[in-house]
Amino acid sequence: MNVKFLLSVSIVILFLYGCATPETKKPAPATPVTQQPIDDEELQPASVEELLEQARGENSEETIVLLLQAGQKLLGQQQPQKSLFLSQQLANLPLNQQQLNYNRLNMAEAALQLKEPQLSQALLAQIDSEQPGKRQLRLQADALLAEGKVPEAISAYLHLYDAYPASDLTQLQALENLIGQLMPWQLNYLQNSHAPALSPWLALAELQTDISDNGRYQKALISWQRQYPAHMAQPLVEDKIAQLASTDAQQRPIERIAVIIPLSGREASLGEAIQHGMLAAYQHNQDSRPLTFIDSNARPMTDIVQELMMTPPDFVVGPLLKQNVDAYIATEQQLMPHTWPSLLLNLPEQQQPGSQHFVFSMRPEDEAKQAAFTLFQQGYQQPVILSQDSSLGKRLADTFEHQWRQQSGNTPQVIYYHTSKEMEQAVKTALDVNLSKERIFLMRNRMNENLKAEPRNRRDIDMIYIFASADDARLLKPYVDVNISPFAKAIPIFASSRSHNINRDNNTSRDLNGLTFTEMPWLLPNQARQAELWQQARQLWPNTSSGMQRLYAMGIDTMNLVDKAEKMQRTPAMHHAGETGTLQMDSERIISRSLSWGKYGFRRVSAISMP
């Protein structure tokens, strides 16, 4: 087919579909420069319409370059479908390598705008050039970020800015925010990536983990400037120092604190555990501010909010129960504009939190994400997930599966069990032990002999992850152990904190020997951040359940977050080393946890490091 004919058809179709966005100013016609780097992002100031019009009168070589530029212009106008259509027409032509690369860059960016980051990365991988250009590096980083691979995206941005330094303050702030949002287990991966100019960025993020004292923070920033005088983030640090004075004015003093939790009825024990933890931290911090506890089960939420309106607090903690959180948000919106910040202790189901609502709910999904990410980085490739067939079990298994697929591109096998009676069958299904038994049975029948053989388990599984209660884990772990062939390698078993019970006996430790799990520091030996408070709690409530201890630790962290929540919102890198984990706030003002790791030995549990 004639090349000029194909090009003419493309131009006509693009005009018919109104691809060009008219511009009021008409610059001089563009002159294609075929020797110019293909990913030069500074396009000539010609509109799509002008580029297409000029392409009509040029020879084939220059026409192709003009159409490639028009495709990139369309992307700048957020018209990926039309740019992709043009790229597909150009792909039918005999393009040279430079033009092929340019066309693939356009297609990759179109795919990214169409929310297909994996397709974008596949197209970028097809580009054949000695060194990646600026646009290619930017698209690689953007695609990784769109996939949710934040540490990998940060590494890619650092490679981009190493080759093409960024001076725009917005770009620097965006990169800093990405680094600041990383949980500790993600930071470990980033540190091992050996990305260029990473150390100064990590040092800057570390400065912001605690900015409670502006004077000390300013000195630390100045010290950073002296240590890294040529680093690209210098303009960012200068801006931070300039804004410190205004930051002081933004922070309102918190003098009156109201706490809305259940203190009567069925849920009283939950509220009391949090209350005791808050009071322990209150006394430990030698706090003297008025602290008022309001029973959320005693009156309707409308009455509680109206009472708060009469003597407005500076900060509200709670409610705790989901239905009360929804009612609190709805009542606020109905009765008054929001004037005080609130630290909600649960996620609402129906209402949308407002701009001054922070959420600290100890989501179990945080554990599943951390475990999947960390275990993949440890080198595991073929996990099997064993989970109770409940709404919580499915939610956690789905979270682990999604995170694993995001990291590896593979979907792990998930096997559910309904009751404890089904556990052994679930384990045998996971390990394919039943299939091995069937093969042995067939061989015995064929040979008509009493063949001696041991069932063999699957050899492709290198890790098992359990979402189960402590009682269920005591059954599942031995079932796995006895269904591993005597001549096969032991399969490591991991679990969430649901499988850990602090009130264990020697039999429990024996049954769970070798099980590794995530847990809050408060419930691991010698890991409590405030050892004095831990000793005090053990003396007062020596037989308290793991669940109540978790709520007590949540109360301690809640009290300490009162003065930090607003600062954490402004500074993504700021975190709190809490009893329930290392706490950080995301862009939706939800506080997430990074947990510690523990392992069952024959007689006791030990805290371990999982780099």
Secondary structure, DSSP 8 states (H G I E B T S, - for coil): --HHHHHHHHHHHHHHTT-----SS--------TTS-TT-----S--HHHHHHHHHTS-HHHHHHHHHHHHHHHHHTT-HHHHHHHHHHHTTS---HHHHHHHHHHHHHHHHHTT-HHHHHHHHHT---SS--HHHHHHHHHHHHHTT-HHHHHHHHHHHHHHS----HHHHHHHHHHHHH--HHHHHHHHTTT-TTHHHHHHHHHHTT--S-HHHHHHHHHHHHHHSTT-TTHHHHHHHHHHHHHHHHHS-----EEEEE--SSTTHHHHHHHHHHHHHHHHHTT--S-EEEEETTTS-HHHHHHHHHHS--SEEE---SHHHHHHHHHHHHHH----S-EEESS--SSS---TTEEE----THHHHHHHHHHHHHTT---EEEEEESSHHHHHHHHHHHHHHHHHHS---EEEEESSGGGHHHHHHHHHTHHHHHHHHHHHHHHHTS---------SS--EEEEE--HHHHHHHHHHHHHTS-TTS----EEE-GGG--SS--HHHHHHTTT-EEEE-GGGSTT--SSHHHHHHHHHH-TT--HHHHHHHHHHHHHHHHTTTHHHHHH-TT-EEE-SSSEEEE-TTSBEEEE-EEEEE-SS-EEEE---
